[in-house]
Amino acid sequence: MLYSRIAALLEEVSSAPRGQKASLTSEFLIGIEPGMLCPAVRLLYGELWPPWEEREMGIGPESIMAVLEEVSGEDVLAIRENLREIGRVCEAALQHKSQHPLTKEPLQALSVYNGLRHVSQMRGPDSEHRKNAVLKGLFLSALPQEGKYIARTALRSMLSGIGPQTMITALSRAFNSDQDEIQRAYNAMPEMGLVARAAQDGALKQITIQSGRPVRPMIIRSGVLATPRAFLPRYAGLKVQLHIASKGCSVFTSHQKNITSALSSLVQQLVGLKDDLIVDADLIGFQDGGLCSQVEVIRYINRRHLSRKSIISPAIIAYDLIYLNGEDLTGLSYKERRRRLLSVFGEPKSMPFQGVSSAEEKVLNDEGEVRDYYIQAKRLGCTGLIMRDLEAAYRPGGCSDRDFIVMRLDAALEDLDEQEKISTR
């Protein structure tokens, strides 16, 4: 497949009305040979590998501009001052090349796909030079419009409007597949290229939740205080997914980014766990016996050099068990999932703790009990309460309509106090 076809579709889709984007994409996908479908979808989507793979492109706008200046001989900085967006800069610069490839063969989509994936694997002191060499080869062979989308793909900023829902709709139409089934598969395995191949093969039902591969988490929105419910304290931290399997432990962010390597000391404390499981959790940090802020937790993860002298001690609070020893638990009630969570991790530990602890939970029947519990939990650093319906299932990738986060509990309790004063007058 010529890369010019990918670039032309991206150009057309980017200017098309929202309602036409899926139709244009589905028409393009029909008839693509099986071996090329996954790379083609990834090139359209702008994500060339599963989000849980520990790799980065490692290319910034400055690198692209340096290569463009070498290939084109143009004043790329001046072009950027005028056009701003790096894709458009690339397109303009490649209108006039001072260098040309040895052959005039058109650029293949697979060459772009493999070239950029190869760039993401380059490491070492001379990696910047080698990355620029690959980019130079691609830009030398690229037409201006092709260069525009190569640059955007390298920066992972496609600006075409092909998001998850557009691609799911396009796959449904292209392969005559049930859209809900594609959505379910994507929630269980959030990588569009692999989902596309399964849709083409009629194998969507074979995609199931597996430990070691992140699941799209359920979204719990802010809501109004109600009882009776199960209430769990929420602390300053980062929402994560903990996976324990025979191959070891992994920790993923809510966007499926693998952050295990940044948590080596914490992972070592979990080696003794034998169950095969997936847990919705929060990553928190303790410092001098107290809780860290979310900013400090994120800074700890993003530190460039893993220091044994870090004064932050990371830990995990387990809130929900969604997979255990080969069984998908998402269809079970929260009450049953909670029971199984406690069977794995035991009763909640007192803060500060090491490793992983079940989240504390209180089933409360009236607003007064909620108020008293929140006041108690707030002393330990609680920032709000997660309110769970005991009979609700877990909805991967979806918004719960039965579970809510009560973030502004202080204001809610003030309202309750005022109502009590009125009722006693």
N, C-alpha and C positions, 0 to 999 in steps of 0.2 A: 504494500500500500504506500502510495506517495504521501509524504508529509504535507504537501500542498493541499490535499483533501481535508486533512485535519484543520489546517490553518484557515481554509476557506469556510468551513463549517463554523468554526469559532467566531470568525468575523461576522458571518451572517446571523448567528445566534445572538451575539452581543448587541446587535442593533434591532433585533426582532422584539415585538411586544411579548410580554410575559406569557400570554396564552399560546404563543406559537413556538416557544423554545423547545418544549418537549416533543412536538410534532416534527420539527426539523431534525432533532437529535435521533428520534426513533427511525425516521426514514433513512438516515445515514447508517444506523446500526444493522439494518436488515441486509442480510447477504454477506456480512463480514465473516471470513473463514474463522473457524474455532481458535486456531493458534494465534490469531491477531486480535481477537475481540478484547481480551483483558488489557493488552498494551494500548489499544485504541481508546478504550473507555478511560483508562488512567490518564492518557494524554489530554483527553477532553476535559476531564475532571480536575486535572492539575495536581494530582497526588500519585506519584509514581511507585509507591510501595505502601504496604499496610502501615497505619499510623503507629502500631505497636512495635515495629522494628526500630531498633536503636541506631538510627542513622539520620544524618542531616545533609542537606545539599552543601552548606558551607560556602555559599556564594552570595555576595552582596552587590548592590548597584555599582559600587566603585570598581569591582572586578569586571563586570560586564562593560562598563564604560572604557576601561583600559584596553580590553580586547577589541572593542568596536573602533577605538581610535587607531589601533594597529592595523585592523583589516580595511578600514575605510579611508584613513588619512584625513578625516574630517575633524573639525573642532567640536568634539562630542559634548564638551562642557557647555559650549554656547548653545548647542541644540537642546540640551537638557534645560537650560535656563528658559528656553522658549516653550518647549513642549511638556516639561515636567515628568510625565509618566514614562518609565523606562522602556516599556514596550514600543510606544510611539517614537521614542528617541532611537531605538534600535532600527525600526522601520525606516526612519528618515536617513540615518547614517549609512545603511546598506544600499541606498539608492546609488551611491557613488563609491565603488570599491577600488582601492589602490592595489589590492592583492586578489588573486583568483585561485580557485582550486586546480589541481593538476588535471582532473577530468571534469567534464561538464554533465555528468550523470545527475539526474534529479535526486533530491534528498528523499530518502526513504523514512517512513514513520518509525520503523524499528531501529534505524540508526540514531534518531533523536532519542528514542526511549532508552536504548541501551547505553548511549553516550552519557546522558544525564544521570542514569542510575549508577554508571561507573564512577562519575564524579563524586557521588554521595559516599562512595566507599574509600575514597582516597584519604590517606592519613600520612603524617610524617612531616619533616621539616621542609621538603620541597613540594608538598601537596598543592600549594597555591599555584606554583608554576605549572604543574601537571594538569590541574583543573582548567587553567587558562588555555592550555594547549588544546584540550578537548573542545572548549567553547569556541576557540578560534577555528578549528576544523569545521564545526557545525555552521558558524556564521559565514565562513568562506563558501560553503555549499548552498547556503540558504538564500531564497528570494527575500525581498524586503518584508513581505507579509509573513513569511515563515519565521524570519528572525524575530519579528514582533512577539510571536507566541512562544518561541524558544526562550526568549528572555523572561517572559512572564511565567513560564513553567519553571525555570530555574529559580525564580524568586517566589514561587508558589502563590502567585497572585494573578489569576486568569482574567478577572473582570468581564467574564462572558455571561454570567447569570445562570450557569449550570450548577445548581446546588443539589443536595440529596433528593429533594422531592421532585425536581425536574427530571433527574436521571432515573429515579424509580418509575415515574410515569412513562418515560421514554422506553425503558426496558419492558414494561408491561405491554406497551403497544407493539414493540418490535418483535417480541417473542410470544405474544398472545398468552401472557402469564397473568395470574391474579395479582393485582397491585398490593393487596393486603399481605399476600404470601411473600412478595418481594420485600415489603417493609419488614415483615417478621424476620426474614433471613438476614437483612441488613442490620437489624437490631442485635441479632445473635452473632453476626460476623461483620463488623462495620468496615468493610473494604469493598468499594464499588466494583472494581475490576473482577474480583473473585465471584461476587454476587451475579454480575453480568454473565459470566461463563456458566454459572449454575442455571440461570434462567434460560440461556441458549440450549443447554443440555437437558432441560426439564428435570433438574436435580435439586430444586430449591428445598424440597422437604428433607433432603439429606443434611442440610445445614442446621446444626443444633448447637446449643451452648456447650462450650468445652473449656475446661480450666487451662490456663496458659495463654488464652486468647481473650482479650477484653470484650465485654458485653456493653452495649450502650446503656448507661444507667437510667433508672426511672427518675423523672423530674418531680420534685416535691415543691410546690409553690407556697407562697405566703397565703395564709387563710385566717379565718375568724375563729376565735377560741370557742370550743364546743366540748361538751362532756356527755356521757362517759367516753373516755379514750385512754389509750396508752400514751404516756408522755416520756420523752427521752431528752436529756439536756444536750444542747449543741454548744460546741466550744470553737474558739478561733483556731482554724486549721484549714486543711486542704482536702476536698472530697477526693477519695481514691477508691480503687478496687483492688483488693488483695486476692491473689491467686496462689494456691498451694497445690502442687502436682508432683508426680514422681520425678520430674526433671528439676524441681526446686521451687523456690518462691519468686513471685513477680509482683510488682506494684505498678499500677497504671493510674494516670490522672483521669478525670471525667471526659477528657478528649482523647483517650486511649493512648497517650504518650507513655512510653515505658521509662520509669524513673528508678528502676531497681538498682542500677549501678551507683546512684547517689545515696542509697540507703543500705550500704553493705553491712554496717554495724547492726542495724535493725534486722535485716534479713538473717544474719547469723543466729539471732535469738529465736527465729522461727523454724530452724532446721528440724527440731524434734517433732514438729507436728506431722502426723502420718496421714491425715485425711486428705482426700482430693476435693478441693472446695473453691468457691468464689464468694467473696464477702464484699458487700457495700460498706465502706468505712470512711473514717476521717483520719488523716495524718496530722498529728499534733506534735508539739515539741515542749520539753520541759527545760527550764534554765533556773538554776539556784532554787529548785523545788517548786517553782511556779510555772504557769503556762506562758508560752511565747505567743506573740501576735502572729497573725496570718502572714504578714510581710516577712517576719523573721523565719517562718517555716519555708516560704518560697525562696528566700535568700539562701537558706541552708541547702535546698535541693539544687539550686542553680550555681552553687559555688564551683569554680573551675577545678580546684584541686581538693581531693578528698583528704581532709586533715583529721588525724586522730586526736588532735588537741581541741576540736570544736567543743564549745561549752554547751551546745544544745544537744539534748538527748531525745531523738525522735521516738514516737510510739504510735500505735494504731488503736483507735476505738472502733470496734466492730458493731455495726448497726443492723445489718440484715444479711441473712444467709440465702443465697439464690441458687446455689448448686452444691451438691454434696455426693461424693463417691458415685458419679455417673448419673445421678438423678437431678433433673431440672426441677427446682422447687418453686419456680415463679408462679405456678398456678395454685399453690397452697395458700392458705390463709396466713396473715402476718403472725397470728398467735402460734400456729404450728411451726412456722419458720423460726420464730423466736425460741421455741422449745428446743429445736435442733441446734440453733446457734449456741445455746447454753450447754448443750451436751458436748459440743466441741471445745469451747473456750472456758466453760465454767462460769461461775458468778462474777459480776463486775469486780475489778480490783480497785483499791483505794489509790487516789492520786497522791504523789506521782508514781507511775509504774513503768516497768520495762516491757518491751515486746508488744503483745496485743492483749486487749481486754474487751470483753463484752461491754456494750454501752449500758449504763444504768437505765432502768425502766420502772415507771410507776403507773399503775392503772388507777386513774382518779375519776371520781363520780360527780364532783361538783366544782364550781369555779373557786370556791374558798380553798379547797384542797390544792388546786392548781396554783393559786396565789402563794400558799405557804410553801409548796414545793419549789416554786421558782425562786422565792426569796432565799431558800436554803441553797439551791444550786448556784445561784448567782455569786455567792460568796466564794465558790470554787472556780469562778471564771466563766460560768455559763452565759452565753449571749442570746439565748432564745430556746424554745422548746420545739421538738419535732412531735407532732400530734398524729398518732397512728390509729387507724381503724383496725380492730382486732381481726376482722373477717376479710380484709382487703387482700387481693392478690398483688403480685409485683408485676409491673408493666415495663419491660425493657424498652428504652427509647421513648416512652410516652409519658404524659403528665398524669399523675395520680389525681383522681377526682374524689378520693376518700381520705387521703393523707395530706397534711399541711404543716407548714412551719409557722409558728407564732413568733415573729421577730420583734414586733413592738409590744411585747408583753407588759412593759412598764406602763405604757399608755392605756392598755386594756385593763390593767388592774386599777389604775386611777379611775377609769370609768366605772368599774365595779364598786369602788369605794364610794363614789358619788351617788350611784344608784342605791347603795345601802343606806346612805345618809337620808336620801329622799324618802325611802320606804319607812324609815323610823320616825319621821316627823309627824 
